[in-house]
Amino acid sequence: MEPEMLSAIVSIGLLQPRVPIELSIDAMRQLGVDATVDVICKHKVTRLARWRLSKAAAERPMDADFVRSVSSAVGARRSVLDRRFRSAGGTLTALSTALPDTPVRLMKGLAAQRWYPEESLRDVGDADLWTPDLESGWKVVGALRSLGYIYEAGELPWVKGDLRGNLFGQMRLLGPDEESISVDVHTGPYSIRYCGLLHFRKSMSSAPWQPLALEDNLCAVIGNIAGDCFIDGKTVNDCIVTLTGGLDTEYVRSRIEEADLSGFMAALFEVVGQLSDLTPEQAATLDRLGRDLEPEGIGLSQAPDPELRIELVAAHAEKAGLRLTDDQDLAGEISTHARSAYSNGTRYRLMRDSPTRGQLPELKPWTCVRLAPQELLRAAFRRSRGESYLIERRFQLSESLEVLRGPSGDLVRFDEDVFVPTVDYSFPVGLVEGQVTERPT
């Protein structure tokens, strides 16, 4: 798609677009309804697009029928997500009632929507929560499990460790039915791409169940799409609404630099400036944020590019690895592993037993240990429960996570949930089938 047409289509869902609405409508006519809806949904600006299209239908009678057809198609594509999001309030109320003093912060969409002229204008897919430590995050998981939430096969819980031995991770859970919002629980430093780390220092002492500080949530939003290596319209809007109101630009620049994302932020802000009709105050803030930064090789695109993502992640892993280790050779190895991890996908593989294969590796920022629920794996591989797993040694990975070591390797237990850990999505058969009969203490 030509850049001018793409900009015009994406602009339908922007808060302050440079492109006049009539040019966007012309571009939509040329592209067609289905392809237009694809772009609007990929860029996660469905709610704003429908809001602007509704206004356009009222103000431009000659385009009203066509504009309404696009709006209706967008609404149909978005309807399931909107129904799920309507359950978010009830889920958050249940969690905050069960865990009133747990240091949970609302992040990404749940926080960003409060910056908008109307909260309902911001697309929100999942309920993203952040806790400063791993244990608090697993408390949230326990509360979600009691509400009937389940682990997702396509995005397994994972854990890493920083170089001081502190653990952090992410746990994504799906609701008990199609009408329930999914919840992502992020813990500790926010992991970016393969091994970058974002620290939310302004939000460490915030009250429980409040949003991240404005600056920290902007960093989270930037870090999130940096991981996708795709600049979407939703994030352009998120940037716009933070550029007014006393944003601490030096803090944002410092956090982003620590995560080695300055080049990506500069590329993002170039797109923000190209697409948006900024006020003088917004333009000045944007200039302070991006001044003297060299943009990464990414711009506005129709959809994510998997090959570009591999290249950007591998380059970023070397920079972040060097920052973490001060060892150029090790940083090169980290980059190589990142390229392999992002190239190979997530196909589950059942393997023969091997104790060394099945044991937990040393946890590092670049070592992502995913935790696959045994029951999920048994269903995927069509295996049944085997004999009782012989536990030779047990120890705590953390207060909530217990490691059960046996002849096939390690199992990890949280409450009643038993996981098979993996780095490469291979699973020893003995760990998949082994039945843990001892109840947690």
C-alpha positions in Angstrom: 0.0 0.0 0.0 1.3 3.5 -0.9 2.4 5.5 2.2 -0.1 8.3 1.4 -3.0 5.9 1.3 -1.9 4.1 4.5 -1.5 7.4 6.3 -5.0 8.5 5.2 -6.6 5.2 6.3 -4.8 5.1 9.7 -5.8 8.8 10.2 -9.4 7.8 10.4 -8.6 6.5 13.9 -6.4 9.3 15.1 -7.2 12.0 17.7 -5.4 14.9 15.9 -4.9 13.8 12.3 -3.2 16.0 9.7 -5.1 14.3 6.9 -8.5 15.9 6.3 -11.5 13.6 6.7 -12.5 13.9 3.0 -9.1 12.6 1.9 -9.4 9.7 4.3 -12.9 8.9 2.9 -11.5 9.0 -0.7 -8.7 6.6 0.4 -11.2 4.2 1.9 -13.3 4.2 -1.3 -10.2 3.3 -3.3 -9.1 0.6 -0.9 -12.5 -0.9 -0.3 -14.4 -1.7 2.9 -12.8 -5.0 3.9 -9.2 -3.8 3.4 -9.9 -0.6 5.2 -11.3 -2.5 8.2 -8.2 -4.7 8.2 -5.9 -1.7 8.6 -8.1 0.0 11.2 -8.2 -3.2 13.3 -4.4 -3.9 12.8 -3.7 -0.4 14.1 -6.2 -0.9 17.0 -8.1 2.3 16.5 -11.5 0.9 16.0 -13.3 2.9 18.6 -11.9 6.3 17.5 -12.5 5.4 13.9 -16.2 4.7 14.5 -16.5 7.9 16.5 -15.0 10.0 13.7 -16.9 8.1 11.0 -20.1 8.8 12.9 -19.4 12.5 12.9 -18.4 12.3 9.2 -21.7 10.6 8.3 -23.6 13.5 10.0 -21.5 16.2 8.4 -21.1 14.8 4.9 -24.5 13.5 3.6 -23.0 12.6 0.2 -20.6 10.1 1.9 -23.0 9.0 4.7 -24.0 5.6 3.3 -20.5 4.5 2.5 -19.1 5.8 5.8 -21.8 4.0 7.8 -21.0 0.8 5.9 -17.3 1.0 7.0 -18.3 1.9 10.6 -20.7 -1.1 10.7 -18.0 -3.5 9.4 -15.5 -2.2 12.0 -18.0 -2.6 14.8 -18.8 -6.2 13.7 -15.1 -7.1 13.7 -14.6 -5.5 17.1 -17.8 -6.7 18.8 -16.3 -9.7 20.6 -13.5 -7.6 22.1 -15.9 -5.0 23.2 -18.1 -7.5 24.9 -15.1 -8.9 26.7 -14.0 -5.5 27.8 -17.3 -4.8 29.4 -16.4 -7.5 32.0 -13.2 -5.7 33.0 -14.8 -3.6 35.7 -16.3 -6.7 37.4 -13.0 -8.6 37.2 -10.9 -5.7 38.6 -13.4 -5.2 41.4 -13.3 -8.9 42.4 -9.5 -8.8 42.3 -9.1 -5.6 44.3 -11.6 -6.8 46.9 -9.7 -10.1 47.3 -6.3 -8.4 47.3 -6.9 -4.8 48.6 -3.3 -4.2 49.9 -1.4 -6.1 47.1 0.7 -3.5 45.2 -1.0 -3.8 41.9 -1.0 -1.0 39.3 -3.1 -0.7 36.2 -1.0 -0.4 33.1 -1.0 0.1 29.3 -4.6 0.3 28.1 -6.3 0.4 31.5 -4.2 3.4 32.4 -3.9 5.0 29.0 -7.7 5.3 28.5 -7.9 7.7 31.4 -5.8 10.2 29.4 -8.3 10.4 26.5 -11.1 13.0 26.1 -13.5 10.1 26.6 -12.2 6.8 28.1 -14.4 4.8 25.6 -12.4 6.1 22.7 -9.3 4.0 23.4 -9.2 0.4 22.2 -8.4 -2.0 25.1 -7.8 -5.7 24.4 -6.6 -7.2 27.6 -6.5 -6.0 31.2 -2.8 -5.4 31.9 -1.7 -5.3 35.5 1.8 -4.7 37.0 3.3 -5.6 40.3 6.7 -4.5 41.5 7.6 -8.1 42.6 7.0 -11.7 41.4 5.2 -12.8 44.6 2.5 -10.1 44.3 2.0 -11.1 40.7 1.4 -14.8 41.6 -1.1 -13.7 44.3 -3.1 -12.0 41.5 -2.8 -15.3 39.5 -4.2 -17.2 42.5 -7.1 -14.8 42.7 -7.8 -15.2 39.0 -7.6 -19.0 39.2 -10.3 -18.8 41.9 -12.5 -16.9 39.5 -12.2 -19.6 36.9 -9.4 -18.1 34.8 -7.1 -20.5 32.9 -3.6 -20.4 31.4 -3.2 -19.8 27.7 -1.4 -22.3 25.5 -0.2 -19.7 23.0 1.4 -17.4 25.6 2.6 -19.4 28.6 3.6 -17.9 31.9 7.3 -17.2 32.0 10.0 -16.2 34.5 13.4 -14.6 34.2 16.0 -13.4 36.7 18.1 -10.2 36.7 21.8 -10.3 37.4 21.2 -9.7 41.2 19.0 -12.8 41.4 15.7 -11.0 41.5 13.0 -12.9 39.6 10.4 -11.3 37.3 8.0 -12.4 34.7 4.6 -12.4 33.1 1.5 -14.5 33.5 -1.4 -14.3 31.0 -4.7 -15.9 31.8 -7.9 -16.3 29.8 -11.3 -15.8 31.3 -13.7 -18.6 32.1 -15.9 -17.9 29.1 -15.9 -16.0 25.8 -17.4 -12.9 27.5 -14.6 -12.4 30.0 -11.6 -10.2 29.5 -8.1 -11.8 29.5 -5.6 -10.6 32.1 -1.9 -10.1 31.7 0.0 -9.8 35.0 3.5 -8.2 34.5 5.9 -8.4 37.5 9.2 -6.6 38.3 11.1 -4.8 35.5 9.1 -4.8 32.2 10.9 -7.1 29.8 11.4 -5.6 26.3 12.1 -7.7 23.2 14.7 -10.4 24.2 16.5 -8.9 27.2 15.8 -5.2 27.6 14.5 -4.0 30.9 12.3 -1.1 31.8 12.0 0.0 35.4 8.9 1.9 36.6 10.6 3.9 39.3 7.9 6.6 39.6 5.2 4.0 40.3 7.0 2.0 43.0 5.2 3.7 45.9 1.9 4.4 44.2 -1.3 3.3 46.0 -2.6 -0.2 45.2 -4.9 -0.6 42.2 -4.1 2.8 40.8 -2.7 3.4 37.3 1.0 3.6 36.6 2.5 7.1 36.7 1.9 8.9 33.4 5.6 8.7 32.5 5.9 5.0 33.4 2.9 4.1 31.4 4.1 6.0 28.4 7.3 3.9 28.7 5.3 0.7 29.0 3.3 1.7 25.9 6.5 2.4 23.9 8.1 -0.8 25.2 5.1 -2.9 24.2 5.1 -1.9 20.6 8.9 -2.0 20.5 8.5 -5.7 21.2 6.1 -6.0 18.3 8.3 -3.9 16.1 5.2 -2.3 14.7 4.1 1.3 15.1 0.3 1.4 15.3 -2.2 4.2 15.3 -3.3 3.4 18.9 0.2 4.2 20.2 0.3 7.4 18.1 -2.8 8.5 20.0 -1.3 7.4 23.4 1.7 9.6 22.7 -0.5 12.5 21.7 -2.5 12.5 24.9 0.7 12.5 27.1 2.3 15.5 25.4 0.2 18.0 27.3 0.2 18.4 31.1 3.7 18.5 32.5 5.3 15.2 31.3 8.7 14.6 32.8 10.5 14.3 29.6 14.0 13.7 31.1 12.6 10.8 33.1 11.1 9.2 30.1 14.3 9.6 28.0 16.3 8.1 30.8 14.1 5.1 31.3 13.9 4.5 27.5 17.7 4.8 27.2 18.2 2.2 30.0 16.1 -0.2 27.9 18.1 0.6 24.8 15.0 1.8 23.0 16.0 5.4 22.2 16.2 4.6 18.5 12.8 3.0 18.5 11.3 6.0 20.4 12.8 8.4 17.9 11.2 6.4 15.0 7.9 6.4 16.8 7.9 10.1 17.4 8.8 10.7 13.7 5.5 8.9 12.8 3.6 10.8 15.5 4.9 14.1 14.0 4.1 13.0 10.4 0.5 11.9 11.2 -0.6 14.4 13.8 -1.7 18.0 13.9 0.2 19.0 17.0 -0.3 22.1 19.2 2.8 24.2 19.9 3.0 22.7 23.4 2.7 19.2 22.1 5.4 19.8 19.4 7.8 21.3 22.0 7.3 18.3 24.3 7.8 15.9 21.4 11.0 17.7 20.4 12.4 17.4 24.0 11.6 13.7 24.0 13.2 12.9 20.7 16.0 15.5 20.4 19.3 14.2 19.0 18.2 10.6 18.8 18.9 8.5 15.8 15.7 6.7 14.6 15.7 2.9 14.3 14.9 1.6 10.8 11.1 1.3 11.2 8.2 3.5 10.2 4.5 3.3 9.6 3.4 0.1 8.0 0.2 -1.7 7.1 0.9 -4.7 9.3 3.8 -6.2 11.4 6.8 -7.6 9.3 8.2 -10.8 10.9 11.5 -10.6 9.1 12.1 -7.0 10.2 11.2 -7.9 13.7 13.9 -10.6 13.8 16.5 -8.2 12.6 15.5 -5.4 15.0 15.3 -7.8 18.0 18.7 -9.4 17.3 20.4 -6.0 17.0 18.6 -4.8 20.2 19.6 -7.9 22.1 23.3 -7.3 21.4 23.0 -3.7 22.7 21.0 -4.7 25.7 23.3 -7.7 26.4 26.3 -5.5 26.3 24.7 -3.0 28.7 23.9 -5.9 31.1 27.2 -7.8 30.9 29.9 -5.4 29.6 31.1 -8.4 27.6 31.0 -8.0 23.8 31.5 -11.7 23.1 28.6 -12.7 25.4 26.5 -9.9 24.0 27.1 -11.4 20.5 26.0 -14.9 21.8 22.9 -13.3 23.3 22.0 -11.7 20.0 22.5 -15.1 18.2 20.2 -16.8 20.6 17.6 -14.0 20.2 17.7 -14.4 16.4 17.1 -18.2 16.8 14.4 -17.8 19.4 12.4 -15.3 17.2 12.9 -17.4 14.1 11.9 -20.8 15.4 8.4 -20.1 16.6 6.6 -21.9 19.4 5.9 -25.4 18.2 5.5 -27.8 21.2 7.7 -30.9 21.0 7.6 -34.1 23.2 11.1 -35.4 23.9 12.7 -38.4 25.5 13.6 -38.0 29.1 16.9 -36.5 29.9 17.6 -35.1 33.4 19.9 -32.3 32.2 17.3 -31.3 29.5 14.5 -31.2 32.0 16.3 -29.2 34.7 15.8 -25.5 35.2 18.6 -23.4 33.7 20.1 -20.5 35.5 17.7 -17.6 35.3 19.1 -14.5 33.4 17.4 -11.5 31.7 18.0 -13.3 28.4 16.9 -16.8 29.6 13.1 -17.0 29.3 11.8 -20.0 31.2 8.2 -20.7 30.2 5.9 -22.7 32.5 3.6 -25.0 30.7 0.7 -26.5 32.7 0.9 -30.3 32.8 -2.8 -30.7 32.0 -2.4 -28.5 29.0 0.5 -30.5 27.7 -1.3 -33.8 28.3 -4.2 -32.6 26.2 -1.9 -31.2 23.5 0.2 -34.5 23.2 -2.7 -36.8 24.0 -0.9 -38.3 26.9 -2.5 -39.6 30.1 -1.4 -39.3 33.7 1.4 -41.6 34.5 2.8 -43.0 37.8 3.5 -40.8 40.8 6.5 -38.6 40.0 9.5 -39.5 42.2 10.5 -36.3 43.9 14.2 -36.5 44.8 14.6 -32.9 46.0 12.4 -29.9 46.5 13.3 -26.2 46.8 11.7 -22.8 46.5 12.3 -20.9 43.3 10.4 -18.2 45.0 8.0 -18.0 47.9 5.1 -19.0 45.6 7.0 -21.3 43.2 8.3 -24.7 44.4 10.7 -26.8 42.3 10.2 -30.6 42.4 13.3 -32.3 41.1 13.1 -35.9 40.0 14.7 -38.4 37.5 13.3 -36.6 34.4 14.1 -33.1 35.6 12.2 -30.4 37.3 8.5 -29.6 37.8 7.4 -26.3 39.1 4.4 -26.0 41.4 2.2 -23.0 42.2 -0.6 -23.9 44.7 -2.4 -26.8 42.9 -1.0 -26.0 39.5 2.0 -28.1 38.2 4.1 -26.8 35.3 6.8 -28.2 33.1 9.5 -25.6 32.5 10.9 -25.0 29.1 13.1 -22.6 27.2 12.7 -24.1 23.7 9.1 -25.6 23.9 10.5 -29.1 24.2 9.0 -31.2 27.0 10.4 -34.5 28.4 7.7 -37.2 28.4 8.4 -38.1 32.1 7.6 -34.5 33.2 4.5 -34.4 31.1 3.1 -37.7 32.4 4.5 -37.7 36.0 1.7 -37.3 38.5 2.4 -35.2 41.6 0.4 -36.8 44.3 1.7 -34.8 47.3 -0.4 -31.8 48.0 1.4 -28.4 48.5 2.2 -27.6 52.1 
